[in-house]
Amino acid sequence: MFNPTATGELTLSANLAKANGVILYEGPSKLDGKPIVVIATGIRNKSANAKTGAMVQTYIIRSDVSPIDAVKTGEDASICGTCPHRGDGTGAGRSCYVTLIHGPRSVYASYKRGIYPKANAFEASLIFAGKMVRLGTYGDPAAAPYALWKVALRDAKGWTGYTHQWRDVPAHWAELVMASADSVEDMDAAHAKGYRTFRVTSEPFANIKGRETVCPASEEKGKVTDCFSCRACMGTSGKARVSVQIAAHGGGKRHVA
């Protein structure tokens, strides 16, 4: 259990202080109760991702099934929930931009080798202090405990986060994450629940509505900045008040209707 009101001076062990990746959570998925693990990577080394910039990456994966096998068997529902970009539960029709053979497979293999030390939420708050954090480089943040993120991010410079579970999780998730929307109807429904949205479209600049803008780190916007510098996708916790849209990208974009 995580206690957001815990007090006392926090320190990091030597092992955690020098680690480039740590386990933040091992336990049941908040989506279906099956075993998952949350791993933060790139703590000491800067990410090479040009779109996000130098952010700490977090991977939410099944702890007992490789990410590739999980997609093929439908077990990825534990970490992706109702996301329509999962495909049909066999890997077919997958429109997710995440390439499984890169980050997710590598992180899972390293986890199975036992290279990541464990950090509780309070230790994570020290690790993340002054850094930008990407909630769910792969996987939906809502698969993990809300209190984990709330405590771990309290001294972070900022973060990005998105959930497709906005219809089902408690409303306080709107503080931390953007509602992932796949239509104007999704966007309107999420706004009615108090969320800002991040809407994926099949074409660039598609039906921009109201207080919606195109992601400035996107290809269609000319990549004028990166997520590290922008900090617009922090739910309602950040200064930004607009919602964001982006054209589908990555290897699965052909499956986005």
Summary of the structure (lengths in Angstrom):
residues: 257
radius of gyration: 17.3
end to end distance: 41.0
largest distance: 51.6
contacts: 835
relative contact order: 0.15
helix: 26%
strand: 21%
